[in-house]
Amino acid sequence: MQAGASCFSIPFDVPPYRLSGTVFGALLNHRSALAALGDAASRPPYDAPPDAPVLFIKPRNTLAASGRVVMIPAGTSELEVGASLGLVIGRTACRVPEARALDYVAGYLIVADVSIPHSNYYRPSIRFKARDGYCPLGPAVTARAAVANPDMLTLRTYFDGSLVQTASTADLIRPAGRLLADVTEFMTLAPGDVLALGAAGPAPRVGPGRTVAIEIDGLGTLRIPFMDAAA
Amino acid sequence: MMRARVAYAGAVHDATPAPPHPSARGDLQLADGRVVAEDEVVWLPPFEPGTVIALGLNYADHAKELAFKAQDEPLVFLKGPGTLLGHRGVTRRPSGVKFMHYECELAVVIGRPAKQVARSQALAHVAGYCIANDYAVRDYLENWYRPNLRAKNRDGATVLGPWFVDAADVADAGNLGLRTFVNGNLTQTGNTRDLIFDIPCLIEYLSAFMTLSPGDVILTGTPEGVANVMPGDVVTSEIDGLGRLVNTIAADDEFGR
């Protein structure tokens, strides 16, 4: 099967009914993620904390539905798992005003930004984040109407059933509406695109043989087994 | 073979250069036989792009121009579909910025899935080539996850075309001259033989960790000679054997801003 094929089978029962295959995400958008850098954020090579949203792209080879195994490459002992709320775009979003931004959202899902740990965020290689299967998402798209307030959701990450991280979308630097407004000021989002709002920091690290479960109130659970590629 | 994708008279068509004919007044021939002029159609990117992969600082002279020291790994970034634009399109220069520049690049289009492909086999995975003009707004460059999307992934700031040219029709993609003209004046020249990481090397590098699929495209980087462009400027990117890709810069007011 194609690396990205399975993400299109994610249940999605409101228009546009299908993900586009384009996934953007924000980094350092959770207060704890930026705080984890401490004073380093104001020192070289960064010089200052980010001004515009810090965004990444997860290309189609990375997209995977719940349950698909993530491979840990040779030479790497653990991977970081950044649990995030993902907005699924419902209609073309260009220069959306913050106050009406959620009108452009079809629904929500859980996005896991899987990375090889890296300590320098100046110009990290895409080989840390763009590997096949490194963007599990799902388990389903939950319609916007079923979520009372996307800025008050709790995310829980479990390793083999043990809780390792709890975070809330209430602690985002740019909450959903603000991020959509700032991103679509320069970059139009299309129906079915996903925008991940950003994970808390520091991201938990997982080794081979474990299964990660990410749970968001009302959105279900995204399950991700990790295996050693060398095994 | 050279192919374009154009919109004309209510539909999207495949098109090829029109055969020379004394009675034919036109530049390209649609698949249904009609011959039309270049300015009668809307040119789209000449293939259906998948993942858009781009290289920073992949020519030694351009790296030097930006005071960048040698690298041990290609500097790769990704772009989304919303930034793509066809031939004869219009790209917005935001008001108030000081430095927005073009980047003429050879674009390599993948034709066969590529996973862990060796350098020696890499060109067998290439379907063909086209010209890319990958604009940057340097004012927006920040020091986090460079080059950040606000600088390099703006709407309509990655121009592809005009033609998709089959790999079989390009004798040596590793020896093609690149040129940019601004309002007819030559401002940038280079040759793909000066790539720091050449095409086989890039396909080997990328396919080692990400599976490339048909339609994925690699923008291989730009040589020295980038220059600021202003509203009204006509930017023409040219590569030997691939044609001439034209783009016009427009101001905010054309976009209702």
Interface residues (C-beta under 8 A of the other chain):
Chain A: Q2 A3 G4 S20 T22 F24 L27 L28 P45 Y46 D47 A48 P50 D51 A52 P53 V54 L55 F56 I57 P59 R60 N61 T62 P73 C94 Y121 Y122 R123 P124 S125 I126 R127 A130 R131 D132 F186 M187 T188 L189 A190 D193
Chain B: G50 T51 I53 E73 L75 V76 F77 L78 K79 G80 P81 G82 T83 P94 P113 K115 Y140 E142 N143 W144 Y145 R146 P147 N148 L149 R150 N153 R154 D155 A208 F209 M210 T211 L212 S213
